[in-house]
Structure formats: structure tokens, C-alpha cells
Amino acid sequence: MSNDDHDNGDEILTEEMLWDRIPEVTGEERADTYYELSARIFARGQYDEALALAETARDIYSELGASAQSEGLAQAYSAIGYNLNQLKRIDEAATAMSKAVELLRENKSPIALELACTLGEWWYSSKNYEKVIETMYECAQEHLVDGNNIGAANDMHLIGCAQRELKNYEEAIICFQEARATFKSEKEVLHVARCDQKIASCYNELGDGEKALEAARKAIDVFETGHDHRRETFALYEYGRAEILLGKLEDGLATLDNVLQITAEEDAKDFEFIIEIETGMSAVMRQLGRIEEADEIDRRLASVKESLG
């Protein structure tokens, strides 16, 4: 919200009054009015219109140059970012939000850190993992200065996820272990298990079945106890992968089949995960000499992949 939310004492401006106000005001006040209209229309879910209004506010602030409050310009950029994000234009949303964060940090604004964390998540969604690491390391340092240990641990967890996507598995494990230690000290049990599941995934990629099995087992125990069945399924998948790495092919195949049954029963089908599971099962079947079954799985998966494009 801008400072124009209230006018003439306690009178609250309606949307109609804001529209009527536009021809009567200039400069920063005009930009504030466009920004406020954008916020109202964003709240109604009309993101295209809200985006256009936020862009108009940004343009006016930019034209005013040094005479305009940089915080107003930052607000306009953040509004542009939120609207673009809702419109699934993630790369553009992250670019706009990065400008907002830069301006707010220059201004020593207390909301800069919150928006920077949002920015890191958007960079992750847009698969710009190097930017995630750069953004979230800065956030982690700021959270530690503020004494927000859980905030810093969440930052490290996201950095670990980005490192994992970049296939920097050893670096990812270091990040997840650091986050895990903090979550453990704060008694955030489910978050500890989230780290264990990711650590298991990394050890599986590195071919260390023993460590993967140990980490996955810890995660499964917590998720099962906490009835977090969605996360338990992912941890169980890593456990099955570890069993296969250790040469326990029948056990690993049974575990993956269990994961497949749970995943297939969900209303919203995660076909990418199903393909990943069945691809692993096919490979094990070939090792066990069950070639016809493996061929049938691969034939089906080819059709599914074609449908996914």
C-alpha cells in the first residue's frame, strides 16, 4: 500500500475515487495513485490490468528521477514482479523483483530481505540456479545478523537444492548438513527430515548406497511418524535407489513398486515422477533377467513421454 491509502484525515479512498484522482494529480502523487490502483486490482486477480498499472507507476517514478522516492520505484517493480509471477512469466518476474531488491537494499529498507527471499524462490522456479545461490547466500548472512536462524537454515536448504540441480552433489550435501544442524538445534523435526531426504538423494547420485540408505531411513521414520505421507514417498524412493546401489535388487524393486503404487493412487498424477520410478524399475528388471517386463515398461513410458512432449 502507498501513503495515499488515506486522504483528508481518515477518509478511505475507494477505487472509483482513485480513478477520478488521476487527472487531478501529477508527479509522485500520480505514480502513487497508479500503484494503489494496481494493488487493488491485483487483489481481485486481474493480473494483466494490475501489471499495466504497476508499469505506468514505474514509468512515472523513473521519469521523475532523483526527485522520486526510490522506495516508490521499488514498490512498483515489486508489484510488476508479483503480477508477472501470477501470469507465469517467471523469468521476467524475477528480473523485476531483483530491481526492487536492489533499490530497497540501497535504501536500507527492512522489507528488502523478505523480497530477496521471494526472489531466490523465483530464480529457482525459472531454473536460474546460479542466481539462486548468489541471492540466498546474501539472505543467509542477513538472517544470521538478524538472529533468524531458521530463516538462514531455509536459505541454506534452497542453496542446497540449487547445487543439487547443478549436479554439484558434494556442495549440496554440505549445504543440507548445515541447514539440518540448525533445524535440529531449533527442534524443527520435519525440516531435519527434509534435509535427510535431500542428502540421501545426493549420496545416491554419488553412488554411496550406505550413506544414502542411512539418511533415507531417518527421513522415512520422521515422515511416517508425522504422517507426512507425500514426503515419506519421496524418502522411500531414495531408500529404494540406495538398496539397488547396494546390490539388493529384489528389495529395491519391491520398494520402488511400493512408491509407484502410492504415487499412482494420487488424484493429481505426477507423471514425471512416475516415469522416473518406472525407468529405475525397468533397469533393475533387466539386471534380474526379466527382459520382457522391462521392454513392456519402456514401451509404455515412450507413449507417456510423447504425450508429455
Protein Blocks (a to p, Z undefined) as FASTA:
>chain_A
ZZklpgghjaccdfklmmmmmmmpgcjllmmmmmmmmmmmmmnopaklmmmmmmmmmmmm
mmnmmmpcfklmmmmmmmmmmmmmmnopaklmmmmmmmmmmmmmmnopaklmmmmmmmmm
mmmmnopaklmmmmmmmmmmmmmmnopaklmmmmmmmmmmmmmmnopaklmmmmmmmmmm
mmmmnopaklmmmmmmmmmmmmmmnopaklmmmmmmmmmmmmmmnopaklmmmmmmmmmm
mmmmnopamlmmmmmmmmmmmmmmpmbacfklmmmmmmmmmmmmmmnopamlmmmmmmmm
mmmmmmnZZ
